[in-house]
């Protein structure tokens, strides 16, 4: 499957979660969440330290979500991403989009070994969907 095919499959599979959602509007973890909001997508912020992000209730982990989300955007440091993909597979996630800077060879290998569809080392969601501040 090509990267474009994986992206189309990802975008068609909501609701979504943003792992690494930030309350800081200058950070990508916030911009990616707002991008989903700007495009009318159902999205859940994952942030263990914040009660809410951009007016949405934040959850401490994927396992704490009230629904199963088939697709997640990951905006975490690479060592954390490796753990996130294991949690994602356990939570029923099928698609992971490691935003630029979140990916690592180990995280990609782990995600693929767990049967997840992976987008990594390529375009950012903000570019693909179109984001405006």
N, C-alpha and C positions, 0 to 999 in steps of 0.2 A: 504494500500500500504506500503510495507517495505521501510526502508531507502534506500536500494540499488536500489529499483524500482524508488523511487523519484529522486535519484541521476542520474540514467540513463535517466529518462524523462527530468530532468533539462539540462543535457549535450546535449541532442538531440534537444533542443529548441532555440538555439541562433537566433539572436545576443544577446550579453550579455552586462550588465553594471556593473561597480564596484562602489558602493556607499561608499565613504570614500577612494577613490583612492588618493594616496599620492605621492608627488614629492620626498620624502625621500626614497631612495632605501633600507634602512634598515628596513622600516616599512612594515607590512603585507598588508596594503592598496596598496603598490607599488608592492610587490611580487605577489599578486593575479592577478593584472593587467598583469604583465609580464608573469605569467603562462599561461593566456589565449593567449597572443601573441606568446609564445613559441609553443603552440599547434595549431597555425593558426586560432584561433577563432576571429570572428569579435567582438570587445569589445569597449565600450565607458566609459571613466573615468568620474565620477561625483565628482567634487571638486569645491565648490563655490569660492575658493580663488586662484586657479591656472588657467592660460590660457591654459596650456597643461601639460600632464603627459606622460612621455615616448614617446614623439613624436606625441601623439594623442591630438587633440583638446579636452579640458576638458569642461564639461557643469556644470552649477551651480545646476541643479536639474534634476530629471527624466522628469519632464514636459517640460524642455528645449531641450530634445533630438530631432533630426531631424527624428527619426524613433521610432516605438514602439518596445521595447525590451521585450520579453516574460520572460526573466530570469535575476535575478540580484544577485550578491554577495554583502553582506553587511558587512563592516568592520568599524563600528562606535561604540561609547559607547552605552550601553543598553538604556539609556533614549532617545538618538537620533534614535536608531533602531525602537523604538515604533512609532515615527513620520514617519520614512522612509517607514514602511510597509503600512501606510495609503496613503502616496504619491504614492507608488508602485501600489496599487490597483486602485487608480484614474488614473494612467498612462497606465493601461492595462497590467501590469505585471501579470504573472500567477504563476511563481516559484520564491521563495526567498531562498537563502542559507545564513543563518546567520553564519558567520565564528566564530570559538570558541572565546569567549570573547565578542561578539556583542549581543548575545541573552539574553533575559530576559523572565520570564514566561509571563509577560504582552505582550511583543512583539509577542511571539508565539501565545498566545490566540487571539490577535488582528488580526494577519495574517490569522489564521485559520477561524476566524469569518467572515473575508472578502473573504473567498473562495480561498485563496492562498495555493499552495502546499509548505510546509515548510520543510526545512532541517535545523536542529538546534541540538546543544548538541551532535554532532557526529563528523565525520571526517572533516578535513579541505580540501578544494579544492586542495591545494598544494600537499597533500598526495595522493588524489584520482587520479589527473591527472599526477602527477610527475613533480616536479619543480627543476630546477637547476639554481644556481646563475651565 
